[in-house]
């Protein structure tokens, strides 16, 4: 996702240069955009993992961390879809 955005930004700037315009200034990202970007970067890192390169202990650590993330993510997605606040 981050790579796709950077490609889009480069294409946009290149098109603006062809038309003799200055590159469009970037606006400040919203909190949601920043969080989505962070999640996308984490997803890319997880996707790029080569698990055979890790020791058994490291794999267990990664599995535990990913399971914990999944346990948090599933209810968060449900709350987002229903537009609900986190229960106290």
Rosetta blueprint (number, residue, H / E / L):
1 X L
2 X H
3 X H
4 X H
5 X H
6 X H
7 X H
8 X H
9 X H
10 X H
11 X H
12 X H
13 X H
14 X H
15 X H
16 X H
17 X H
18 X H
19 X L
20 X L
21 X L
22 X L
23 X L
24 X L
25 X L
26 X L
27 X L
28 X L
29 X L
30 X L
31 X H
32 X H
33 X H
34 X H
35 X H
36 X H
37 X H
38 X H
39 X H
40 X H
41 X H
42 X H
43 X H
44 X H
45 X H
46 X H
47 X H
48 X L
49 X L
50 X L
51 X H
52 X H
53 X H
54 X L
55 X L
56 X H
57 X H
58 X H
59 X H
60 X H
61 X H
62 X H
63 X H
64 X H
65 X H
66 X H
67 X H
68 X H
69 X H
70 X H
71 X H
72 X H
73 X H
74 X H
75 X H
76 X H
77 X H
78 X H
79 X H
80 X H
81 X H
82 X H
83 X L
84 X L
85 X L
86 X L
87 X L
88 X L
